[in-house]
Amino acid sequence: MQIKIYYWKMAFWRAEVLRAGLFFQDIEFENVTEKDKIAELRAQKRVPFGALPVMEIDGRILSQTQAMATFVGKLQSQETKNTLYPPNDDIFAQANCDEIINGCTDVTNTIAKTFGKSEGVEEARKELIKDGGRLNLHLSGLNSIVCQDGGDFACGNDFGLTVADLAVWRLVGWLSGGAIDHIPPEFVLSFPNLKKIHEGVEAHEKMAAYKEKFWGEK
């Protein structure tokens, strides 16, 4: 299977859930970040919704974050033969995995509404994070649907690491990294389950190698 991921050289969660998911499963893929190649894909009208990332699998294009993450999660590790998605005999757990990824999208869309504003950004973002604010509401909801068994993994300890964990990991990293003005890094870390997932994925045995290869960290 020939897999390509098209996205800029940015560690944004929508792309990282795919990159890390494939890497952790020892599945080879081409990480396409060059602007000219992305522009060529657009010129060919192969970006269905006009947004990245997209995946190319044996010449066929797949888009939409949850669909791509599910696809990656269902692939089988070449080394362990495990997957990063709950098995077909537990369709509720599968739905929960998708629910978590879509929850990450809701959080992103809420913040994105404050981008591109020339004024009022500080007030808008402070409004989002206060009690009853929309971002506070979405992160509270996301916190409530992960680790429902009290364990360390998003979909439950029975399933271990899944693409849902990877999505939450990078979303929390984005929000706590200080890149978004007027949203304190400690805000997202105040949600205990989200913090626990982030720390757990950061401690994964393959994380150092992943960051060195894709982030240039040593």
C-alpha positions as CSV (number, residue, x, y, z in Angstrom):
1,M,0.0,0.0,0.0
2,Q,1.4,3.4,-1.1
3,I,0.4,6.1,1.3
4,K,1.0,9.9,1.1
5,I,0.0,12.6,3.6
6,Y,-0.3,16.1,2.2
7,Y,0.1,18.8,4.8
8,W,2.4,21.7,5.5
9,K,5.4,21.2,7.8
10,M,3.4,22.0,10.9
11,A,2.7,19.8,13.9
12,F,-1.0,20.4,13.9
13,W,-3.1,17.6,15.3
14,R,-5.2,16.9,12.2
15,A,-2.0,15.8,10.4
16,E,-0.1,14.5,13.4
17,V,-2.8,12.0,14.3
18,L,-2.1,10.5,10.8
19,R,1.7,10.8,10.8
20,A,2.1,9.5,14.3
21,G,-0.4,6.8,13.8
22,L,1.4,5.4,10.8
23,F,4.8,5.8,12.4
24,F,3.9,4.1,15.7
25,Q,2.6,1.2,13.6
26,D,5.8,1.0,11.5
27,I,3.8,1.7,8.3
28,E,5.8,3.5,5.6
29,F,4.4,6.6,4.1
30,E,5.5,9.7,2.2
31,N,5.1,12.9,4.2
32,V,4.4,15.5,1.5
33,T,5.0,19.0,2.8
34,E,6.4,20.9,-0.2
35,K,4.2,23.8,-1.2
36,D,4.6,23.1,-4.9
37,K,3.4,19.5,-4.6
38,I,0.4,20.7,-2.5
39,A,-0.3,23.4,-5.1
40,E,-0.2,20.7,-7.8
41,L,-2.6,18.5,-5.9
42,R,-5.0,21.5,-5.7
43,A,-4.6,22.3,-9.3
44,Q,-5.6,18.7,-10.1
45,K,-8.8,19.3,-8.1
46,R,-7.9,16.5,-5.7
47,V,-8.6,18.3,-2.5
48,P,-12.3,17.6,-2.2
49,F,-13.2,20.1,0.5
50,G,-10.4,22.6,-0.2
51,A,-8.8,21.8,3.2
52,L,-5.7,19.9,4.3
53,P,-4.6,17.3,5.3
54,V,-5.6,14.8,2.8
55,M,-4.3,11.3,2.2
56,E,-3.5,9.5,-1.0
57,I,-3.8,5.7,-0.8
58,D,-2.7,3.8,-3.9
59,G,-3.7,6.8,-6.0
60,R,-7.1,7.4,-4.3
61,I,-7.7,10.5,-2.2
62,L,-9.2,10.4,1.3
63,S,-10.2,13.5,3.2
64,Q,-11.9,14.5,6.5
65,T,-9.9,14.1,9.7
66,Q,-12.1,11.5,11.4
67,A,-12.3,9.3,8.3
68,M,-8.5,9.5,7.7
69,A,-7.8,8.8,11.4
70,T,-10.1,5.8,11.4
71,F,-8.5,4.5,8.3
72,V,-5.0,4.8,9.8
73,G,-6.2,3.3,13.1
74,K,-7.6,0.2,11.4
75,L,-4.3,-0.6,9.6
76,Q,-2.2,-3.3,11.3
77,S,1.2,-2.7,12.7
78,Q,3.8,-4.6,10.7
79,E,5.7,-5.4,13.9
80,T,3.1,-6.1,16.6
81,K,0.1,-6.9,14.3
82,N,-2.0,-4.6,16.6
83,T,-4.2,-1.7,15.4
84,L,-4.8,1.8,16.8
85,Y,-8.6,1.4,16.7
86,P,-11.1,-0.6,18.8
87,P,-12.0,-4.0,17.2
88,N,-15.2,-4.6,15.2
89,D,-16.8,-6.6,18.0
90,D,-17.1,-3.4,20.1
91,I,-18.9,-0.9,17.9
92,F,-19.6,1.4,20.9
93,A,-15.9,1.7,21.5
94,Q,-15.4,2.4,17.8
95,A,-18.1,5.1,18.0
96,N,-16.4,6.6,21.1
97,C,-13.1,6.8,19.2
98,D,-14.8,8.7,16.4
99,E,-16.7,10.8,18.9
100,I,-13.4,11.9,20.5
101,I,-11.8,12.9,17.2
102,N,-14.9,14.8,16.2
103,G,-14.7,16.5,19.6
104,C,-11.2,17.6,18.8
105,T,-12.6,19.1,15.6
106,D,-15.2,21.1,17.6
107,V,-12.6,22.5,19.8
108,T,-10.5,23.6,16.8
109,N,-13.4,25.2,15.1
110,T,-14.4,27.1,18.2
111,I,-10.9,28.6,18.4
112,A,-10.6,29.2,14.7
113,K,-13.5,31.6,14.8
114,T,-11.2,34.0,16.6
115,F,-8.5,33.9,13.9
116,G,-8.2,36.7,11.4
117,K,-9.8,39.3,13.7
118,S,-8.1,42.7,13.7
119,E,-9.5,43.7,17.1
120,G,-11.4,42.2,19.9
121,V,-9.4,39.0,19.9
122,E,-8.4,39.2,23.6
123,E,-11.9,39.7,24.7
124,A,-13.3,37.0,22.4
125,R,-10.8,34.4,23.7
126,K,-11.3,35.3,27.4
127,E,-15.0,34.9,26.7
128,L,-14.3,31.4,25.3
129,I,-12.4,30.1,28.4
130,K,-14.5,31.5,31.2
131,D,-17.1,29.3,32.9
132,G,-19.9,28.7,30.4
133,G,-17.7,29.8,27.5
134,R,-17.8,27.8,24.4
135,L,-14.2,26.5,24.5
136,N,-14.6,25.7,28.2
137,L,-17.8,23.8,27.3
138,H,-16.1,21.8,24.5
139,L,-13.0,20.9,26.5
140,S,-15.2,19.8,29.4
141,G,-17.2,17.6,27.0
142,L,-14.1,16.1,25.5
143,N,-12.6,15.5,29.0
144,S,-15.8,13.7,29.9
145,I,-15.9,11.2,27.0
146,V,-12.3,10.1,27.3
147,C,-10.9,7.6,29.9
148,Q,-14.4,6.7,30.9
149,D,-13.1,3.5,32.7
150,G,-10.8,5.6,34.8
151,G,-7.8,4.3,33.0
152,D,-5.0,6.0,31.0
153,F,-6.2,5.6,27.5
154,A,-8.9,7.6,25.6
155,C,-11.1,4.7,24.7
156,G,-10.3,2.6,27.7
157,N,-7.5,0.4,29.0
158,D,-8.9,-2.6,27.2
159,F,-8.0,-1.0,23.9
160,G,-4.8,0.7,24.8
161,L,-3.4,3.5,22.6
162,T,-5.7,4.5,19.7
163,V,-5.8,7.3,17.2
164,A,-8.1,9.1,19.7
165,D,-5.2,9.3,22.1
166,L,-3.0,10.8,19.3
167,A,-5.6,13.4,18.4
168,V,-6.0,14.5,22.0
169,W,-2.2,14.4,22.6
170,R,-1.5,16.9,19.8
171,L,-4.6,19.1,20.4
172,V,-3.5,19.5,24.0
173,G,0.1,20.2,22.9
174,W,-1.2,22.9,20.5
175,L,-3.3,24.6,23.2
176,S,-0.7,24.4,25.9
177,G,2.2,25.4,23.8
178,G,1.7,29.1,24.2
179,A,1.1,29.7,20.4
180,I,-2.5,31.1,20.9
181,D,-2.5,34.5,22.5
182,H,-4.8,35.1,25.5
183,I,-5.4,31.3,26.1
184,P,-3.2,30.4,29.0
185,P,-1.2,27.2,28.5
186,E,-2.4,25.9,31.9
187,F,-6.1,26.2,30.8
188,V,-6.3,23.0,28.8
189,L,-4.0,21.2,31.4
190,S,-6.7,21.9,34.0
191,F,-8.8,19.1,32.4
192,P,-7.4,16.0,34.1
193,N,-8.1,13.4,31.5
194,L,-6.8,15.5,28.6
195,K,-3.6,16.2,30.6
196,K,-3.2,12.5,31.4
197,I,-3.6,11.4,27.8
198,H,-1.1,14.1,26.6
199,E,1.5,13.0,29.2
200,G,1.0,9.3,28.4
201,V,1.5,9.7,24.6
202,E,4.5,12.0,25.3
203,A,6.0,9.1,27.2
204,H,5.4,6.6,24.4
205,E,8.5,4.5,23.6
206,K,8.5,5.7,19.9
207,M,7.9,9.4,20.6
208,A,11.5,10.5,20.7
209,A,12.2,8.9,17.4
210,Y,9.0,10.4,16.0
211,K,9.9,13.9,17.0
212,E,13.5,13.5,15.7
213,K,12.2,12.4,12.3
214,F,9.3,14.8,11.8
215,W,10.0,17.7,14.1
216,G,13.8,17.7,13.9
217,E,14.1,17.3,17.7
218,K,17.0,15.4,19.3
